[in-house]
Amino acid sequence: MFLESSRYYKVETVEVVLKDGRTVKAVKLRRLPEITGTPTVVKANDRLDIMAQRQYNDPTRFWHIADANTELQANDLMAETGRIIQAPER
């Protein structure tokens, strides 16, 4: 259902019955692991995929950086040039 590079690749799915009687599949909530990383400075015009390309040589691993930080909206991590965020090791 998900690519191996997805954060949801190994997450279990469940069937949920909606109020209207339809049954749908959903991804179970996943607990974020405690992740430490290397303090990394956000550069002008940075995006998570660009940072992941620099850090891992793979832009699809942007979610590793998002999960290592506490923002609810991942793009908020990049809103302030000069901000220091965590970028997990490979």
C-alpha positions, 0 to 999 in steps of 0.5 A, spaced: 500 500 500 505 504 501 512 505 498 518 502 502 520 510 503 514 512 506 513 513 514 507 509 513 510 503 510 510 498 516 504 501 520 498 497 521 492 498 517 485 497 520 478 497 518 473 503 520 466 503 520 463 510 518 457 513 521 453 512 514 455 504 515 461 504 510 467 501 511 474 504 510 481 502 511 485 507 515 492 507 518 493 506 525 496 512 529 503 511 530 507 513 535 513 517 534 520 514 536 524 519 540 529 521 535 536 525 536 539 528 530 544 533 528 543 541 529 542 543 522 541 551 520 535 552 516 538 556 510 534 561 505 529 558 501 530 551 504 525 545 504 525 539 507 526 535 501 532 539 499 535 538 506 533 531 506 537 530 499 543 534 502 543 530 509 541 523 506 542 523 498 534 522 498 529 527 498 523 522 499 526 521 506 524 528 508 519 525 513 525 523 518 527 530 519 520 532 520 519 526 525 525 529 529 522 535 530 516 538 534 512 542 529 505 539 528 506 542 521 512 540 517 513 546 513 513 550 519 520 547 520 522 551 514 519 558 515 525 561 519 531 562 516 537 561 521 532 556 525 536 550 528 532 544 527 534 536 528 536 532 522 537 525 524 543 521 522 543 516 516 
